[in-house]
Amino acid sequence: MSKTDSTDNGNGQGPSWTDLTEKDMETLDQVSRNLMQASLKSQKLMSDVMAKALEGDPVMPQADPFHSAPEFGEVWTEIVSHPELVMQAQADLMKGYLDLWTNTTKRVVTGDVDPAIKPEPGDKRWRSKDWSENPVFDAIKQSYLLNQHFLMGLVRGVDGVDERTKRKVEFLTKQMTDALAPTNFALTNPDVLRETMQSRGENLTRGLKHLMADLEKGKGRLALTQTDMEGFKVGEDIATTAGKVVFQNDIIELIQYEPTTETVKQRPLLIAPPWINKYYILDLREKNSMVRWLTKQGFTVFLISWVNPGPELKDKTFEDYMHEGLFAAIDAIEEATGETSVNTVGYCVGGTMLASALAYLEATGKPERIASATFFAAQTDFELAGDLLLFIDDEWMKEIERLMDAQGGVLDGRTMADTFNLLRSNDLVWSFTINNYLLGRQPQAFDLLFWNADQTRMPKALHLWYLDNMYKNNRLSKGELSMDNVKLDLGAVKTPIYMQASRDDHIAPYPSVYKGAKRFGGPVRFMMAGSGHIAGVINHPDANKYQHWTNDALPDTVDEWIADAEEHPGSWWLDWRGWLYERSGENVPARVPGDGNLAVIRKAPGENVLVRSDAPAGNKQAEPAE
């Protein structure tokens, strides 16, 4: 624009095209070209995606995988049958808009005024200053929040439908309104608009390249990239604690870690991670590795590395994972150390298996094989299992079975990851959509997200059994579950229990974990940590993060427990260490892998953890070190 006057061309009509400098024209031309290129690429992209969908690829999820249409119909039929409630909600919405328009006008004239509606605390979508400092974008934000509040209020206030149906529709309504947030669209996101002008539209062309790459990676299904998958290498950057694989079978490798102290506790510690993820969440990097920390506390640590199964293992069952996984590991530890009893840890679904194993050992007269059991974010009673419980019905189970059949009898890791991401869609879906596709940026290398994206498959027989018996019918908690014709009764278990839960866990909610803790018949220490399913567990004491609560009592309800609990700053690991020390025996000379009756097979991290699910079964990330 003219250097002398960028706002007026002399006739009071503002700048004209003749006022634009050569540089301005060049910028507009470049922006136009990039936008045109982005438009053409997006048309081809949508054409390819539609063609893929019309092919009817059996491994693609259905348009309504949760079969929610009947529930939506039931809820909205009930809503519209009460016009007085709808009219009241509309009146509240109109009042909110009147307040918004009035406040926006006042703000333009006089400055700051109170907003008509505020985002929920912790909602990261509105971090950009423009959402609060720019009157236009502030009005867009508040308009969206008013509409979201209107829709969510109607669903939450509905009567005449069962609670499960109401919660399912409420959850999916929240997903839809989150998807329609102005932050998710280029023309209503100030950060994207700014980046578009500064980069002359190159952000949108880069974003389309990223989108096409993710669709190609997912073979027509969006495989959203959350981190730089080339940023780490298992065994070199993460999962680096020194150890050896000393036992293996079709389902597991058993890693024995090198001691870091001259003496160790007599009783070994066995960790059973979940098989729905790779084990190295417990051994990410030196600064936050639980495994490395445990060796420094004087424990002989063994850890199960589960197989990443291909179709050849589709018939493996929950019982197989218990016998060939947990029990085989306990037998191998006896061979390696001579100890007939171990302390155990079960994380997430590994904890559900551990609880089942405790009941099985009790019923078969061998409870002494496990001296104590620690549970990380694990559920044994699924009555209060959170939002995941909303979708475990007959129709959803049929869809999961269809997908597994189409994939050769295993559930691909992408399906499970998409489900978990949906529980925190603003953080795990839409934030990356904005970063990758609208801002055109490459995701950064982040160890936790690298682990999250390094998914595993699950055998059909095991997964369907688990969903049906645990989530859908809650048979373990009810005492209705049998394995190998042995009835499992958690109430008969007298083994000492340490039960960890996390305050913000959306996968294993603390009320659900507490309910399960009450099922055992022996001594139980329940502890609640700050943060969520991962950070609430993996919280190294040196990080000085979060907090935890303890209460020696175990009253009837978790609310009573919280009321009398004592808050402590920092990690809960030290509290757990003290509990473990009491159950680990005297100090003995440190044990080196291979010194017992089990020979070293290979170095940690082993082979199982290197098998990637984004490649054909059996394909490894890298060859293991010899």
Buried (B, 14 or more C-beta within 10 A) or exposed (E): BBEEEEEEBEEEEEBEEEBBEEEEEEBEEBBEBBBEBBEEBBEEBEEBBEEBEEEEEEBBBEEEBBBBEEBBEBBBEBBEEBEEBEEEBEEBBEEBBEBBEEBBEEBEEEEEBEBBBEBEEEEEBBEBEBBBEBBEBBBBBBBBBBBBBBBBBBBEEBEEBEEEBBBBBBBBBBBEBBEEBBBBEBEBBBBBBBBBEEBBBBBBBBBBBBBBEBBEBBEBBBBBBBBBBEBBBBBEBBBBBEBBBBBBEEBBBBBBBBBBBEEBBBBBBBBBBBBBBBBBBBBBBEEBBBBBBBBEBBBBBBBBBBBBBBBBBBEBBBBBBBBBBBBBBBBBBBEBBEBEBBBBBBBBBBBBBBBBBBBBBBBEEEBEBBBBBBBBBBBBBBEBBBBBBBBBBEBBBEBBBBBBBEBBBBBBBBBBBBBBBBBBBBEBBBBBBBBBBBBBBEBEBBBBBBBBBBBBBBBBBBBBBBBBBBBBBBBBBEBEBEBEEBEBBBEBBEBBBBBBBBBBBBBBBBBBBBBBBBBBBBEBBBBBBBBBBBBBBBBBEEEEBBBBBBBEEBBEEBEEBBEEBEEBEBBBBEBBBEBBEEBBBEEBEBBEBBEBEBEBBBBBBBBBBBBBBBEEBEEBBEEBEE
